[in-house]
Amino acid sequence: MLQTPTNRPTLPAEIARRRTFAIISHPDAGKTTLTEKFLLFGGAIQMAGQVRAKGEARRTRSDFMKMEQDRGISVSASAMSFDFGKYRFNLVDTPGHSDFSEDTYRTLTAVDAAIMVIDGAKGVESQTRKLFEVCRLRDLPILTFCNKMDREARDTFEIIDEIQENLAIDVTPASWPIGMGRDFLGCYDILHDRLELMDRADRNRVAESIKIEGLDDPKLADHVPAAQLEKLREELEMARELLPAFDRQAFLEGHLTPIWFGSAINSFGVKELMTGIGDYGPEPQPQNATERQIAPDEDKVAGFVFKVQANMDPKHRDRVAFVRLASGHFERGMKLLHVRSKKQMAISNPVLFLAADRELAEEAWAGDIIGIPNHGQLRIGDALTEGEALRFTGIPSFAPELLQSVRAGDPLKAKHLEKALMQFAEEGAAKVFKPSIGSGFIVGVVGALQFEVLASRIELEYSLPVRFESSQFTSARWVTGPKADVDKFVNSNKGHIAHDHDGDIVYLTRLQWDIDRITRDHPELKLSATKEMMV
């Protein structure tokens, strides 16, 4: 739980100005466009390219995997840092596709807040609900952005009701839309009593904003037609009676979400949302480890790997581990203890990301996300510290929902295939199981699109055509318990036993009935669908 800001020591200025957050949404709600406008206003890019614009020059800079560019979706989460006003934003991009891997779940363990983007016409969609649940588990503060108000959208109260009912969270309007679709003029900024007007002519220009003294200010009539002004006053009066006022404490505890309305493609409402994250969003929060809680203002550096991405740069076979710094002030060249291997690692070329560009990070503070290029030493869940043996908790690994066996097109390349699969397993892109009996591997993923992503990446990165075939197994469970019982169980169920890439024992099943039977017949064993990525 987030503690009240009052009883925590004030953070050093550099840490206090950090805002580390992720954007979650259903596909097509406009997440990539919003990410781009953030980068545009943060001065990280000069021109926002349309996601599906023609020509490489205008490709979205945050989607750099070939498949993402072809499909116009973000498949892999990347991190970007930029300054906005006095704040330093660390934005972690999450895949929004419904078949995305658990990458997204893990990304949410590395941030302090989330922005939920919803489509003004569609409201809360299934994927948003799923991601929201994960935020809920961690009590993450959530800011909501209702996008596409310049198209036909639903009634504002209806959208707010749907969020409250579906997601069981209180909603407070931070701004209120004036008109919608073709008649969308802009928004009334409730938190600052300002009128924000949208400029339709230039999509990359920030809208003009007019300071007014409340809703009775005669200046309003100069900019808003009488009928719309009357409707605005009526709706706001209702909103003030029916909806809670903004309360930062309730927001930080994850019970209340402020909602902004806008149109990301027209750069409208984005700046207000960014100001909201800066002014009200949480500063870097304490992180949990098995031994104790790590506070961001501790002197010693500690951080954990929440994502590993291979072959980010096809020219170099590199792997970058994304590390969320939990405490301290990191400087390039520092030696940190890699807790799992108990070895010191000199971090000589850490990188910061500005969309697809990277630059060397000379220093970083708690709350920042840095990339550490490595050759496979770092895995998801690993801790890096200045000497203390910490193990961070809450980085989940989920049992896959779909299993298929995989074969290399060329049987002589089985060794290559094993190497490629192990790499994807360590990256967290898929689960790879090696059955005890027979050759070959079984690959498990959370959504069907992942098989396509894997096949295309294995072919692209390893020049190895592969084919996935249906497997007799439908689900997998990790087996734990007293060693003698586990050994006995393994020996009598050899046909169902496999090992994952960490060497842990996995029971592969065809039916839920198998799982129920084992739970009944072997009370001493535990079959679990999640595994903590702890080392």
N, C-alpha and C positions, 0 to 999 in steps of 0.2 A: 504493500500500500504506500502511496505517496504520503510523506509526513507533511504537517503544516509548515509552510515556509518560515513561520515565526521561530520555531525552536531549533533551527539548523544554523550552524555558523554561516556567515556570509561567505560566498565563494570568491576566490581571487577574480579580479575583473575579467581576465582572459577567458576563464572557464564560464563565468556568469553570462557572458555575451553569446555563448554557444547555444544553438537550437538544433537539435538532431531529431529529424522526423521522417516519416514515410508517407507516401500518398497511396491510398488504397481505393480501388473502384472496380466496378464491373467493366468488362471490355467495352470499348467505344463510348464510355461516359466522358472521355476527354482528358484522361490522365496525362498522356504524352504531351498534348498541347499545353496543358497547365504547367507541366514540368519545364517546357521550353520557355514559357512566359516568365517563369521564376528566374530562369537563367538570363533571360533578356533584361529583366528589371534589375537583376543582381550584377549586370554588366559582364556576365561570363560569356555571352555570345552577342554578336552584333545584329544578327537578323534571325528572326524565328522562321525556320523552314517548315512548310506544311508537312505533316507526316507522310502523306501520300503524294507529295509534289514530285514532278518529273525531275530527273537529273540528280546525279550524286551530290552536286553542290548544295542542294537544298534538302538533303536527307535530314531527318531528325537526328540530332547529335547524340541523344541519349540511347538510341537503339542501334547497337553496332554489330550484332551478330547477323550473318547473311540472311538467315531464315526470318529474323524479325523484320528486316527491311523488306523482304519479299511479301510478307504477310501483313505488314503494318501493325504488328503487335509487339509488346515487349515481352520477351521470354526470360531473359536473365536479369536479375536485379543488379543495378550498378549504383555507385554512390557518387555524389557530386557535392563540392564545397564551393561556396561563394559568399561574398559579403553583401549585406543589404542594410543601409543605414549604419547604425552602430553594432548590428548583430552579425554573427558569423553563422550562416545556415549550412547544415550538413543534411542534404536531401538524399534519402535512400530510395531508389526507384524500385518498385516491386512489380513482378509480372502480374498482369491483371487477367490473363487468359484463364478460362474456367478449368483448363487442363494443366494449369501450371504445376510445378513441382512444389515440394514443401519448402523450397527456397524462401518463398514468401513468408511462411510461418516463422522461419528462423530470422528473416530480416527484421520482423517485428520485435524480436528479442533485443535488437541492437539500437532501438530508437526510444526516445522519451515521449513522443506524441505522434499522432497520425492525423492526416487530413483525409477525410472521406469525400470522394467526389461522386455526386449523383446527377443523373440526367433529369432535367426539369420535366421531360415528358414521360419518362419511364419510372421515376421514383426509385424505391429501394429494390434492387434486383438480387437474385440468388447469391451471386458471388460476393456481393457487398456484405450480405448477411454472414457468410462463412468467415470472411476476413474480420468482420466486426466482432464475431465471437472470440477470435484470438486476441483482439485488443482488450476485450472484456476480461479474459483470463488474467491479463496483466494489468488491469485497471489503467490502461493508457488513456490520457486525455485525448479527446477527439474534437477536431474542428471540422465543420461540414461546409462544403462548397457545392451549391446547386448550380450546375452548369447549363449552358444552352438556353438561357432565358430569351435569347433573340430569336428562338424558333417557337413554334406553338408549344406551350408548356401547360402543366396542370395548375389548378388553383393553388395559391401559396399555402393556404391553411391545410389543404388536402395533403400537400407534400410533407408539411410539418407533422400532421397527424400520423401519416404513414411511418415516418421515422420513429415517432414516439411509440407507436403500437408495435411495429415490427422489431425494433431494436431495444425496446424497454429502456429508453434514455430520455431525459428531459431535453427539450430544445428551446433555445432562446434566440430570437432573430437579432443578428448583428447589423443586418441591413434589410431593407424591404424593397422589393421590385416595383417599379412604376410601369404598368403595362406589361405586355409580353408579346412574343412573336414580332410582327412588323411594327407594332405600336410600342415596343419596349424602348423607353427613353433612358432608363438608368435606374439608380437606386437611391433610396434615402438612407444615409448612414446613421443608424440609430445611436451607436455608441458615441459619435462625435457631433451629432446634429449638423450633418452636411448633406448637400445635394450633390450626387455624383452623376454627371451626364455622360452618355456613351457617344464616342465619336465613331460614326460608321465609316467615315471616309478613309481613315488610315488605321489599319488593324494593329500596327505596332506602336501607335501613339497612346500615351496614357490619357484617359478621359479627364475632362476638366472638372474641378470640384469647387462648389460654391458654399461658403460658410453661411449658415443661416441661424437665426435665433428661434429654434423650435418650429412647430408646424403652423403657427399662426403668422409667421413672418410674411409680410406682403411680397417680398422678393420672390417667393415660390411661384406666384402667379405669372411672373415674367418668363418662367422657363417651362412650366407644366400647364397644359391645357386644363380648363376649368373642370371638365368631367373627370379627368384622371386625378386631378388634385383632390376633388371631393372623395373619390374612391380611396385614395391613399390615406386621407385623414380618417375615414371611416374604419378602414382595415387596421390602421395602426392603433386606433382607440380599442378595437376589439382585441388586437394582439396584446396590448398592455394589460388588459383585464384577464385574458385567458392564459397567457404564457408567462413563465417565470422570467424575472429580470436576470441579467448576466451576473453570475456570482463566481468570481475566479476560483474560490476554494472548491466549490462543487464541480467546476470544470476540471481542476487539477486532480480531483479524486475520481474522475471518470463518470460522474453521474449526470453531467449536463454538457450538451454540445452547442456552441454558438454556430449559427448558420449564416453564411454570406451568399448572396445571389449574384450571378454574373454570367459573362460569356467569355470563356478563356480565349476563343479564337479571335475575338475582338479586343483582347487585352482588357476586358472590362471586369472590375471587381477583384482582379488578381492582386493589385497593389494593396487594397484594403485587407485582403486575406493575409498577405505577407506581413503587413503592419500588425495584424492581430496575433500572428505567431510570435513576432518579436516582442510585443508588449505583454501578451498574456500567457504565451506558451511556457512550458516548464524549462528551467535551466537543467544541465546534466544531473541525472538522478543517481542515487546510490545503486550499486549492482549487487546481486546476491551471489554468494559462493557458499560451498558446503561449510567452510570454516567460519565465515563471518560476513558481514555486509561491508562492501568497499565504498567508502565515501569519495566523491570526486575531488575534494580538496586535500586528500592525502598527498604527502610529498613524493612518495614512491610511485613509479609508473606500474600500472597493471592493465591488461586488456585481454580480450578474448576473440578468437576467430569465429565469425558467424557465417562466413561464406568463403568458398574457394572457387576461383574461376580459372579454368585452364584455357590455354591458347587464346588469350585475349588479343594478343598480337600475333597473327598467323605467321609473321616473318620470324618470330622467335618462339620456340616451343616453351613459352613461360607459363607459370601458374602464379596467380596472385591470390594471396590470402587477404581477405578484408578483415581488419581488426578494429573493433570498437574499443577505444581507450576508456577505461573505467576511472582511472585516477592519475594524477601527476602531470608533469610537464615532460614530454618526450622530446629528445633531441637526436638528430641524425647521427648515426655512428655509435649510439648507445649499445651496451651489451645487455641483453635480457635473458632471463632463465626461461627455457622452453620446458614447462613443468612436466609434460608427459615423458620426455626423453631424459630429463634432468641434465640437459646440456645447455651451455651458454650459447646464445646466437648474437652475432654482431649485426645490427640492423643498419646496413650501410647505404642501401638505396630505397628507402621507403617512398611511396608515391602518394600524391593527393590527386584526386580526379576532378577535372572540369569537363563534364560530359565525356566524350571519347578521348579527350586529350589528357595526358597525365604530366605532372611535373614533380620534381623531387621535393619531398617535404623536409625542410630544414628543421622544423619543429612542429609539434602538435600538442594539444591539451586534452584533458578529460572531456569526453563528449565528441571528439573528432573521430573520423573514420579514415584510417590510412591503409594503403595496400602494401603488402610485403611480398615482393617477387621471391619465389623459392622453388626448389626442385622436388617438391613432394614431402618436405619435412613437416609442413604445417597442415593440420586437418581441422575440420569443423569441431568446435568445442575446445580446442587447445587454448591454454592460458599462457600468456607471456608476462613475466613479472620481474621486478628488481630483486629476485632472490627468494621471495616467499612462495611456498608450495600451495597455491590456491587452485581450487577447482570451481569454475563458475557453473551455476545450475540453471535449469530452465531452458536449455537449448534442445528442443525435442527432435526425435527422429520417429517418423510414423511408419506403421506397417503399410506396404503398398496395397492398393486396391485392385491392381491388375497385374497378372504375371504372364510372361511369355518366355519361351526358350529362344536362344539366339544362336545362329550358326554363321560362320564366315563363309562367304561365297567360295573362297579357295581354302580347302581343308588344310593345306600346308601352312596357312597363316594363323592357325589356332593360337599360337603364342602371342602374336601381335594383338589378336582380339582380346586375349586375357589382359594384356597391358592397358589397352584402351578402356576396357570395362572397369578395371580397378581405378583408373584415373577418374572416370565418371562417378564411381561409387564414393571416392574420397571427396569429390567436389559436391556430393550430395544431390547430383542430378538424377540418380536412380539407385535402387538397391540391387546388388549383384549377389546371387546365391550360388554356391558350388555344391550340387547334390553329392551325397556320400557315394551313391552308386551311379555308375555311368559317367560319360564325359559330358562336356558342354556346360553351359551356364544358364541359370534362369534369371531373368531381369524383371524387377518389379518397379512399377511407377504408380503415381497417384492419379494421373489422367492419361487418356489414350494419345493425346497429342505428343506426350513425352516420347513415345516409341519413334514417332516420325523425327522429332528433334534429335534423338540419339542416333538413329540410322543416318540422318543427314550429316551430323557432326562426325561420326566415325568415318564416313566416306570422305568428308572434306578434310578432316585433320589427320587421318591415318591412311588415306587412299585405300580404304578397305571396305568393299561392298559387303553388307551383311543382310541377313533376312531374319525377321522375327516370325516365330511360328507359335500357334496356340499351345499352351502347356496344359497338362492334365490337372495342374494345381490352380486353385483360385485365390488362396490367401496364405499369409505367412505369419507366424507368431514366434517371438523370442522365448526360449525356454530357460528358466532359471530355477535353482533349488539346490539342495545338498548334493555334493559332487557324486556320491555313490548312487543316489537315486537317479540323477541325470544320466550317468553312464549306463545304468541298467535300462533306462527308458530308450536311450539312443540305440543300444544293441538290439532291442526287440522291435524297433520301428525304423530300421535302416532305410527302407524305401521312401520314407517321408522326411528324412533328416538332411539338412544342408547347413553350410556355414556362410556367414556374411563376410564382407571384406575385412572385418576386424577379427574374424575367427570365432565369433560368437555363434552358439548353436541356435538353429532356426528349425521350427517344425512346419513343413509345408502341408497344407490340407486341401481336400477337394470340397468338403462340405462343412457348414457350421456345426453339423452334427458331430463331426470328428473332434472339434474343439470342445464341445460340451461333454463328449464321452471321456476325453482325457482329463478334463477338469474334475469330472465325477470319479473316475477310476484312480487318478493320481493326485490326491489332495496335497501331497507334499511338493508338487511342482507348480510353478507359476508360468502361465502362458500370457505374454503381454503384447499388446498391439503398438506400444511405443517404447522407445529406448532413449534414455537420457544420453546426449552426446557428451559424456564426461570421460575424462581419461585419468 
